[in-house]
Amino acid sequence: MGFETKHRNRDLEIPKHRQILLNTIEQDLLSDENIIAVFYGGSIGNQNTDLYSDIDLRIVVKDEVFEEYRLNKKQRAKKWGKVLFFEDFPWATYSIAHFDSFIKVDTFYFKIKDIKPSVWLQNIKIVHDTNGLVNDVLERSMSLSYKPNVEEIEIWRTKFFAYVHEAYRRTMRKEVYYALQCLDNLRMSMVTAWYMETGIQPNTFGDWAKIEGQRSKLQDWQLSLLADWHSSREPNEILNVIKSIVPEFIKVHNSLCEKYEIEENPEKVNEILDMVL
């Protein structure tokens, strides 16, 4: 995977160092009486790791020590190896630590009440579960399926309209970086729609993880469209790319409206888009 760089030999060693890091993490956490459960999400949970997979670590702690553990999240991560830097916020319930082995560990701390059945919990690897909480939630999660609600679809389409309008404004102002960001958000909006149409839980907006590459859930024609919807900084090209996205938006918008019995109102859609295209 990837291409040759001066770091290729280092990269080939990442899986070995990831396993060492996992062993160290588990030795630390599983002996802690205040920790109720430990499990992994992401690629480890899905059992499809590659060279560059992160460690998506989830820790459930007793309610009475939650704030103490949250405040101590960075010190805890430092026990597992040499941390080069952190990228999270002090007030957050998670820690993102970048280690000298070029491995990133995303650690989320939870209270018991936070662990509820979810489609996000269908692919996890449980390594510690003192009272069966996570196993029970996993079993109940397996019966769930994703179905967008009316509010989600309404938010999706109105944000699409907003990005189209804003891209035009920023292009006309020669704020090209802003315009290109809007274009990127339009591509993300289309991925979100394709996921909703096929019953796949969309990524958090702005998260491009697993949209491309071997683990992509998109079809080849969708990936091809995303690649075609690329633009330079030239203003006319930006607007032309946006125009080229609209037919696929109309198509998937129609499909979602029919599938979930939402008023399509194509005349209104055309009125909104014709304001700038």
C-alpha positions as CSV (number, residue, x, y, z in Angstrom):
1,M,0.0,0.0,0.0
2,G,1.1,3.6,-0.5
3,F,4.4,4.4,-2.3
4,E,8.0,4.4,-1.4
5,T,9.4,7.1,1.0
6,K,12.4,7.3,3.2
7,H,10.2,6.1,6.1
8,R,9.2,2.8,4.4
9,N,11.2,0.6,6.7
10,R,9.9,2.4,9.8
11,D,6.3,2.0,8.5
12,L,6.7,-1.8,7.9
13,E,7.5,-2.1,11.7
14,I,4.4,-0.3,12.8
15,P,2.2,-3.4,13.2
16,K,4.8,-4.9,15.6
17,H,5.0,-1.7,17.6
18,R,1.2,-1.4,17.7
19,Q,0.9,-4.9,19.2
20,I,3.5,-4.0,21.8
21,L,1.6,-0.8,22.6
22,L,-1.7,-2.8,22.9
23,N,-0.1,-5.2,25.3
24,T,1.2,-2.3,27.4
25,I,-2.2,-0.6,27.4
26,E,-4.0,-3.7,28.5
27,Q,-1.5,-4.6,31.2
28,D,-2.1,-1.1,32.7
29,L,-5.8,-0.9,32.4
30,L,-6.9,-4.4,33.2
31,S,-5.4,-4.3,36.6
32,D,-7.2,-1.1,37.5
33,E,-10.2,-1.7,39.8
34,N,-11.9,1.5,38.8
35,I,-12.1,0.5,35.2
36,I,-15.2,-1.4,34.4
37,A,-14.6,-2.2,30.7
38,V,-12.1,-1.8,27.9
39,F,-12.8,-2.2,24.3
40,Y,-11.5,-1.2,20.9
41,G,-13.4,0.3,18.0
42,G,-12.2,1.4,14.5
43,S,-10.0,-0.9,12.5
44,I,-9.1,-3.1,15.5
45,G,-12.8,-3.6,16.3
46,N,-13.5,-4.4,12.6
47,Q,-10.4,-6.7,12.4
48,N,-9.2,-4.9,9.2
49,T,-6.1,-3.1,10.4
50,D,-3.4,-2.0,8.0
51,L,0.1,-0.5,8.4
52,Y,-1.3,2.9,9.4
53,S,-4.3,2.0,11.6
54,D,-4.8,3.9,14.8
55,I,-5.7,2.4,18.2
56,D,-9.3,3.5,19.0
57,L,-9.4,2.8,22.7
58,R,-12.6,3.0,24.8
59,I,-12.5,2.9,28.6
60,V,-15.5,2.7,30.9
61,V,-14.8,3.9,34.4
62,K,-16.8,4.1,37.7
63,D,-18.8,7.3,37.9
64,E,-17.2,8.5,41.1
65,V,-13.7,8.6,39.5
66,F,-14.7,9.6,36.0
67,E,-13.6,13.3,36.4
68,E,-10.3,12.3,38.0
69,Y,-9.5,9.9,35.1
70,R,-10.5,12.5,32.5
71,L,-8.2,15.1,34.0
72,N,-5.4,12.6,34.2
73,K,-5.9,11.3,30.6
74,K,-2.6,12.6,29.3
75,Q,-0.5,11.3,32.2
76,R,-2.2,7.9,31.7
77,A,-1.2,7.8,28.0
78,K,2.4,8.6,28.9
79,K,2.6,5.4,30.9
80,W,2.1,3.4,27.6
81,G,5.1,4.8,25.8
82,K,6.9,7.9,24.6
83,V,4.3,10.5,23.5
84,L,5.5,13.0,21.0
85,F,2.5,15.3,21.2
86,F,-1.2,15.5,22.1
87,E,-3.9,17.1,19.9
88,D,-7.0,17.0,22.1
89,F,-8.5,19.7,24.2
90,P,-8.1,19.9,28.0
91,W,-11.9,19.9,28.6
92,A,-12.6,16.9,26.3
93,T,-13.5,13.4,27.5
94,Y,-10.9,11.9,25.1
95,S,-7.2,12.0,24.6
96,I,-5.4,11.8,21.2
97,A,-1.8,10.8,21.8
98,H,0.8,10.5,19.0
99,F,3.6,8.1,20.0
100,D,7.2,7.9,18.7
101,S,6.4,4.7,16.9
102,F,4.2,6.7,14.6
103,I,1.1,5.3,16.1
104,K,-1.9,7.4,17.2
105,V,-4.0,6.3,20.2
106,D,-7.5,7.8,20.4
107,T,-8.7,7.2,24.0
108,F,-12.3,7.9,25.0
109,Y,-13.4,7.8,28.6
110,F,-17.1,6.9,29.4
111,K,-19.4,6.7,32.3
112,I,-21.6,3.6,32.6
113,K,-24.7,5.6,31.4
114,D,-22.8,6.6,28.2
115,I,-22.7,3.0,26.9
116,K,-25.9,2.4,25.0
117,P,-26.8,0.2,22.0
118,S,-25.7,1.8,18.7
119,V,-24.8,0.9,15.2
120,W,-21.3,2.3,16.1
121,L,-20.9,-0.5,18.6
122,Q,-21.6,-3.4,16.2
123,N,-17.9,-3.9,15.4
124,I,-15.9,-3.7,18.6
125,K,-13.3,-5.9,20.3
126,I,-13.9,-6.3,24.0
127,V,-10.9,-7.1,26.2
128,H,-12.2,-6.3,29.6
129,D,-15.8,-6.3,30.8
130,T,-16.2,-6.8,34.6
131,N,-20.0,-6.9,34.8
132,G,-21.0,-7.8,31.2
133,L,-22.1,-4.3,30.4
134,V,-20.4,-4.0,27.1
135,N,-21.2,-7.5,26.0
136,D,-24.9,-6.9,26.7
137,V,-24.8,-3.6,24.7
138,L,-23.0,-5.3,21.9
139,E,-25.6,-8.0,21.6
140,R,-28.4,-5.4,21.6
141,S,-26.5,-3.3,19.0
142,M,-26.3,-6.2,16.6
143,S,-30.1,-6.0,16.0
144,L,-30.0,-2.3,15.0
145,S,-29.8,-0.9,11.6
146,Y,-29.3,2.7,10.4
147,K,-32.2,4.6,8.9
148,P,-32.0,8.4,8.5
149,N,-34.9,10.4,9.9
150,V,-36.6,13.3,8.3
151,E,-34.6,15.8,10.3
152,E,-31.3,14.3,9.2
153,I,-32.3,14.5,5.5
154,E,-33.6,18.0,5.9
155,I,-30.3,19.2,7.6
156,W,-28.4,17.4,4.8
157,R,-30.1,19.1,1.9
158,T,-30.3,22.6,3.4
159,K,-26.5,22.4,4.2
160,F,-25.9,21.3,0.6
161,F,-27.8,24.4,-0.6
162,A,-25.9,26.6,1.8
163,Y,-22.5,25.3,0.6
164,V,-23.5,26.0,-3.0
165,H,-24.5,29.5,-2.2
166,E,-21.4,30.2,0.0
167,A,-19.0,28.7,-2.6
168,Y,-20.4,31.2,-5.2
169,R,-20.1,34.2,-2.8
170,R,-16.5,33.3,-1.8
171,T,-15.5,32.7,-5.4
172,M,-16.8,36.1,-6.5
173,R,-14.9,37.6,-3.6
174,K,-11.8,35.8,-4.7
175,E,-11.7,34.0,-1.3
176,V,-10.6,30.9,-3.1
177,Y,-9.5,28.8,-0.1
178,Y,-12.9,29.4,1.4
179,A,-14.6,28.5,-1.9
180,L,-12.6,25.3,-2.2
181,Q,-13.5,24.4,1.4
182,C,-17.2,24.7,0.4
183,L,-16.5,22.5,-2.6
184,D,-15.0,19.9,-0.3
185,N,-18.0,20.1,1.9
186,L,-20.2,19.5,-1.2
187,R,-18.3,16.3,-1.9
188,M,-18.7,15.2,1.7
189,S,-22.4,16.0,1.4
190,M,-22.7,13.6,-1.5
191,V,-20.9,10.9,0.4
192,T,-23.3,11.4,3.3
193,A,-26.3,11.1,0.9
194,W,-24.9,7.9,-0.7
195,Y,-24.5,6.4,2.8
196,M,-28.0,7.4,3.9
197,E,-29.4,6.0,0.7
198,T,-27.8,2.6,1.3
199,G,-28.5,2.4,5.0
200,I,-24.9,3.1,6.1
201,Q,-24.3,5.3,9.1
202,P,-22.5,8.4,7.7
203,N,-19.2,9.5,9.2
204,T,-19.2,12.6,11.3
205,F,-19.3,15.4,8.8
206,G,-15.7,16.3,7.7
207,D,-14.3,12.9,8.5
208,W,-13.0,11.3,5.3
209,A,-11.8,8.1,7.0
210,K,-12.3,4.9,4.9
211,I,-14.1,6.8,2.1
212,E,-11.3,6.0,-0.2
213,G,-8.9,3.1,-0.3
214,Q,-9.4,-0.7,0.1
215,R,-11.9,-0.3,3.0
216,S,-14.1,2.1,1.1
217,K,-17.9,1.4,1.2
218,L,-18.5,3.3,-2.0
219,Q,-18.9,1.9,-5.4
220,D,-16.3,2.5,-8.2
221,W,-18.6,4.9,-10.0
222,Q,-19.1,7.0,-6.8
223,L,-15.3,7.1,-6.2
224,S,-14.9,8.1,-9.8
225,L,-17.3,11.0,-9.4
226,L,-15.6,12.2,-6.3
227,A,-12.3,12.3,-8.2
228,D,-13.9,14.2,-11.1
229,W,-15.3,16.7,-8.7
230,H,-11.8,18.2,-8.2
231,S,-11.0,21.8,-8.9
232,S,-8.0,24.1,-9.2
233,R,-8.1,27.7,-7.9
234,E,-9.5,29.0,-11.1
235,P,-12.9,30.6,-10.4
236,N,-14.8,29.3,-13.4
237,E,-13.5,25.8,-12.8
238,I,-14.8,25.9,-9.2
239,L,-18.3,26.9,-10.4
240,N,-18.3,24.4,-13.2
241,V,-17.4,21.6,-10.8
242,I,-20.3,22.6,-8.5
243,K,-22.6,22.5,-11.6
244,S,-21.3,19.0,-12.3
245,I,-22.3,17.8,-8.8
246,V,-25.9,19.0,-9.0
247,P,-27.2,16.2,-11.3
248,E,-26.1,13.6,-8.8
249,F,-27.5,15.7,-6.0
250,I,-30.9,15.8,-7.8
251,K,-30.8,12.1,-8.3
252,V,-30.0,11.1,-4.8
253,H,-32.3,13.7,-3.3
254,N,-35.2,12.3,-5.3
255,S,-34.3,8.8,-4.1
256,L,-34.1,9.8,-0.4
257,C,-37.4,11.7,-0.7
258,E,-39.2,8.7,-2.2
259,K,-37.7,6.2,0.1
260,Y,-38.5,8.1,3.3
261,E,-41.7,9.8,2.1
262,I,-40.4,13.4,2.3
263,E,-41.7,16.2,0.1
264,E,-39.2,16.6,-2.7
265,N,-40.5,20.0,-4.1
266,P,-38.3,20.0,-7.2
267,E,-39.4,23.6,-8.2
268,K,-38.1,24.9,-4.9
269,V,-34.9,23.0,-5.3
270,N,-34.3,24.5,-8.7
271,E,-35.1,28.0,-7.5
272,I,-32.5,27.7,-4.8
273,L,-29.8,26.3,-7.1
274,D,-30.6,28.7,-9.9
275,M,-29.7,31.6,-7.6
276,V,-26.0,30.9,-8.3
277,L,-25.7,28.3,-11.0
